[in-house]
Amino acid sequence: ENGVWGDFQNLESLEPLKINLLNRLPVIKYTPLKDFRINPVAPFTGCLFSCRFCSISTLPQKYKSVQFRDPDDFVEELRSYQKRGVDFKNRYYFFTPDNLFPSRKNLIAFLKKIIESDLCINYAVQISIEVADDEELLGLIRASGGTHFFIGLESLDMRNLKHVDKHIVGDIEKSGMSVEKYYASKIKKIHDHGISVHGSFIVGLPYDYFKSATDNT
C-alpha cells in the first residue's frame, strides 16, 4: 500500500498467534499478559534453498524466488499496529520468511529502518546457523528487537545431514569438528548476543536407530 496502512478491502492481516496456555494459569489470566499475541509479518517471501526434507523444494522455481518489500512500507505496517500505543497484543512479532539469512544486503536495510524508527518490538525469526559468523548482522538483529531464532539443525548424525542434502555439511567437514561441537560453537555465538535458539530436529531419518543417547534418542 505504498506506506499507507489501515483498513482496506483488499488487505487481510495474517492471523496473530494466541498463546492460549497463558489463560489457563491461575494468576496470568487476570493480568494484561492474557492478551499476549505473536503477530506474523512478512518483510519478504521466498527461499533460496531447496532442502530435500522441506515442502518448499516441491514448488516451481518462480514461487521460490525471493521478493522483498520496500523497507519503509514494512516499517509502516509495523507502526500501524502500534499507532494507539504498545501493549501485549502488538509488541511481539514473528517474521515469516523460511530463512532470514541468505538475503543479507536487503535485510540490513530493513533492520536499520526498524532501529531508526520509533517502534518498540521484539521478534522471532527462522534463520540458518551460519548467521553466527556474521557479527554485524547479529548485532543489527538484536538492536532491532530480534530475540529468538528458530534454527533447523535436523540431526546430529553427519550421515543423516548428507541424506537430506543439508547445505551446512561442507562447512562442518571443513571445520574438523563433530556435528555436535560445530552446532554448539555456533549457538554459543548467538547466545553471546542475547538471542535464544530453538533447535528443530527431524525424527526418524535413515540413521536414527534409537539405541543410545548418541543417535538422537
Secondary structure, DSSP 4 states (H G I P E B T S, - for coil): -TT--S--TT--PPPPEE-GGGGGSTTGGGSGGGG-EEEEE-SEE--S---TTSGGGGS-HHHHS-EEPPHHHHHHHHHHHTTT---TTTSEEEE--S-SSS-HHHHHHHHHHHHHSS---EEEEE--GGGGG-HHHHHHHHHTTEEEEEEEEE-S-HHHHHHTT-TTHHHHHHHT--HHHHHHHHHHHHHHTT-EEEEEE-SS-TT---SSTTTT-
